Amino acid sequence: MNKDKRRHPREKMIADVYYKDEKKQSFGGCVAKNVSESGVCIKIGEFFPVGTILDLQFKLPLSPMAIYVKGKVVRVNKSPFNELWEVGLEMIADITYAKLVQQYIALKNKRF
């Protein structure tokens, strides 16, 4: 376990993310800030309480295919400088997602 108590290390990443909250019937776009094998951190203009399940779609840089995954909100912080929320999402039992992130991190580390 790394020093910030996360199971998997985070890798910085900027990617467009599309989300849908079936419960509130809301959807939109936001930006991913970082990614790990078990989650993603997004910056979003809408508040979602901890426990909310979001359907997410995004592409990892260096990957041609989009990822479709469900994420559970586990952390929410208001940005002090704008109207954005920083939201930490834990992926819900998605082995394919974890493998794609592993490949992305390996490719990124190999290139730089």
Secondary structure as UniProt FT lines:
FT   TURN            3..4
FT   STRAND          11..21
FT   TURN            22..25
FT   STRAND          26..36
FT   TURN            37..38
FT   STRAND          39..44
FT   TURN            50..51
FT   STRAND          53..59
FT   TURN            61..62
FT   STRAND          66..78
FT   STRAND          85..91
FT   HELIX           95..111
//
